[in-house]
Amino acid sequence: MIKAIIFDFDGVIIDSETSIFNAWSKVYEEYGQELTLEEWIVNIGTSNNNFNAHATLETKLGISLDHKFLVNKYRSIREKLMDSKELLPGVERIIELSKDLPCPLSIASSSSKEWVIGNLKDLNLYNVFPIIKCKDDVENTKPDPDLYLSVLKELHIDANDAVAIEDSRHGLIAAKNAGLHCIVVPNLLTKDMNFIESDFLVESLDVLDWEYLLHLGV
């Protein structure tokens, strides 16, 4: 039986990934350029800088740009897009059902701890997740398994007793490399990724079969 659920954050708890992509897209538009999903998608679920938005825009324009100015412009647009934060469908349901599990809910995110905790506080969910591991806590983020292994170590359980909830291929591979079961809930940006290794692919946590999840470890 499953003892613990470990959430990814961006794209699983809130749809921040779409806002982040759209914010950079608007920055590019202001310079008469296009940011394609094909360029951006390698960044989803990791902090490994597989795609550098600032450097790529400079290459497209053939000029140097002030990095601080560009990032501040992006952040300003992103905050406006994320002004009204809402939980993704089914998250509240899983939180409620998880109260009967022997282990507390956890988060394993490639984002910064400041970003994750700040958003959780805005959503009044900070106290719901006693264990939060972010890129600040490990040497390597997803698709490496370090984040999940760090959570498992703190929970004092075997990987087979835990299930990860992810939305990206980087996250799925990280969970699987750590030995966890993994349920994938794709979003608009990740729906065309390859999730063949997932234990279950579901369009929303609203329709996730709770009994199926509990028996993944059997």
C-alpha positions in Angstrom: 0.0 0.0 0.0 1.1 3.5 -0.7 2.3 5.4 2.4 3.2 8.8 0.9 2.4 11.1 -2.0 5.0 13.5 -3.3 3.8 16.4 -5.5 5.7 18.3 -8.1 4.8 21.9 -7.8 4.7 23.9 -11.1 2.1 22.5 -13.4 0.7 20.1 -10.8 -0.4 22.2 -7.9 -0.8 25.5 -9.8 -0.6 26.2 -13.5 2.5 28.4 -13.2 4.3 26.8 -16.1 1.8 28.3 -18.6 2.2 31.7 -17.1 5.9 31.5 -17.1 6.0 30.5 -20.8 3.4 33.2 -21.7 5.4 35.9 -19.8 8.6 35.2 -21.7 6.6 35.0 -25.0 5.3 38.5 -24.3 8.8 39.7 -23.7 9.9 38.3 -27.0 6.9 39.9 -28.8 7.9 43.3 -27.5 11.2 42.8 -29.4 9.4 41.6 -32.5 10.4 37.9 -31.9 8.6 34.6 -31.3 9.3 32.2 -28.5 8.1 28.8 -29.7 6.9 25.9 -27.5 9.5 23.7 -29.1 12.3 26.0 -27.9 10.8 26.3 -24.4 9.7 22.7 -23.7 13.2 21.4 -22.8 13.1 23.6 -19.7 9.9 22.2 -18.2 10.4 20.2 -15.0 14.0 21.1 -14.6 16.3 24.0 -13.6 19.2 22.8 -15.7 19.0 25.8 -18.1 18.6 23.6 -21.2 17.1 26.8 -22.8 18.3 30.3 -21.9 15.5 32.8 -22.7 17.8 35.8 -22.4 20.6 34.4 -24.5 18.3 33.1 -27.1 16.6 36.5 -27.5 20.0 38.1 -27.9 20.9 35.6 -30.6 17.6 36.2 -32.5 18.2 40.0 -32.3 21.9 39.9 -32.9 22.5 42.4 -30.1 23.3 42.4 -26.3 20.5 43.1 -23.9 20.5 44.2 -20.2 19.9 40.9 -18.3 18.5 42.6 -15.2 16.1 44.8 -17.2 14.9 41.8 -19.2 14.3 39.6 -16.1 12.5 42.4 -14.3 10.3 42.9 -17.4 9.5 39.1 -17.5 8.8 39.0 -13.7 6.4 42.0 -14.0 4.4 40.3 -16.8 4.5 36.9 -15.0 3.1 38.4 -11.7 0.2 40.0 -13.6 -0.6 36.7 -15.3 -0.5 34.9 -12.0 -2.4 37.6 -10.1 -5.2 35.2 -9.4 -3.6 31.9 -8.2 -5.9 28.8 -8.2 -5.3 25.2 -7.4 -5.4 22.9 -10.4 -8.4 20.6 -10.6 -8.3 17.7 -8.1 -5.4 19.0 -6.0 -7.7 19.8 -3.1 -9.4 16.4 -3.4 -6.0 14.6 -3.2 -4.9 16.7 -0.2 -8.1 15.8 1.7 -7.9 12.0 0.8 -4.2 12.0 1.8 -5.0 12.8 5.4 -5.4 9.1 6.2 -2.0 8.2 4.8 0.7 7.3 7.4 3.2 9.9 5.9 2.7 13.7 5.4 2.3 15.2 2.0 5.6 16.3 0.4 6.8 18.4 -2.5 9.8 17.8 -4.8 10.3 20.7 -7.1 13.1 21.9 -9.4 12.1 25.5 -8.7 13.6 27.6 -5.8 12.3 27.2 -2.3 11.5 30.9 -2.2 9.2 30.4 -5.2 7.5 27.3 -4.0 7.0 28.4 -0.3 5.9 31.9 -1.4 3.2 30.5 -3.6 2.1 27.9 -1.0 1.7 30.7 1.5 -0.4 32.7 -1.0 -2.6 29.6 -1.3 -2.8 29.0 2.4 -1.2 25.6 1.8 2.3 26.0 3.4 1.4 24.0 6.5 -0.1 21.2 4.4 3.3 20.1 3.1 5.7 19.6 6.0 8.5 18.3 3.7 9.5 20.5 0.8 12.6 19.8 -1.3 13.7 22.3 -4.0 16.7 23.0 -6.1 18.3 24.8 -3.2 18.5 21.4 -1.3 20.2 19.2 -3.9 23.1 19.3 -6.3 21.2 18.0 -9.3 17.5 18.7 -10.1 15.2 16.7 -12.3 15.6 14.5 -14.4 18.2 13.4 -11.8 16.5 11.6 -8.8 18.1 13.7 -6.0 15.0 15.6 -5.1 12.9 12.5 -4.7 15.7 10.6 -2.9 16.0 13.5 -0.5 12.2 13.4 0.3 12.3 9.6 0.8 15.2 9.9 3.2 13.3 12.4 5.4 10.1 10.3 5.2 12.1 7.1 6.2 10.3 5.0 3.7 11.1 2.8 0.7 10.6 4.2 -2.8 8.0 1.4 -3.5 5.8 2.9 -0.8 5.6 6.3 -2.4 4.0 7.8 -5.5 5.0 11.0 -7.3 2.6 13.2 -9.1 4.2 14.8 -12.1 3.4 16.7 -15.3 6.6 16.6 -17.3 8.9 14.0 -18.7 11.9 15.4 -16.7 9.8 14.9 -13.5 8.6 11.4 -14.6 12.2 10.2 -15.2 13.4 11.7 -11.9 10.7 9.8 -10.0 11.3 6.5 -11.8 15.1 6.8 -11.4 14.4 7.2 -7.6 12.4 4.0 -7.7 9.0 5.6 -7.1 5.6 5.0 -8.7 4.6 7.9 -10.8 1.2 9.3 -11.9 1.4 11.9 -14.7 -1.1 14.7 -15.2 -0.1 16.5 -18.3 -0.9 20.2 -18.9 -1.3 22.2 -22.2 2.4 22.6 -22.5 3.4 19.0 -21.7 0.5 17.0 -23.2 2.5 15.8 -26.2 5.5 14.5 -24.2 6.4 10.9 -24.0 5.1 9.4 -20.7 5.4 5.7 -21.5 7.1 4.9 -18.2 4.3 6.3 -16.1 2.2 4.0 -13.9 -0.9 6.0 -14.8 -1.7 8.9 -17.1 -4.7 10.9 -16.1 -6.1 14.2 -17.6 -7.0 15.6 -14.1 -6.5 14.7 -10.5 -10.3 15.1 -10.3 -10.7 11.7 -12.0 -7.8 9.9 -10.5 -8.9 6.5 -9.0 -7.8 6.8 -5.4 -8.0 3.1 -4.7 -5.8 2.4 -7.8 -3.3 4.9 -6.4 -3.2 3.3 -3.0 -2.5 -0.2 -4.4 0.3 0.8 -6.6 2.8 -0.5 -4.1 1.2 -3.9 -3.7 
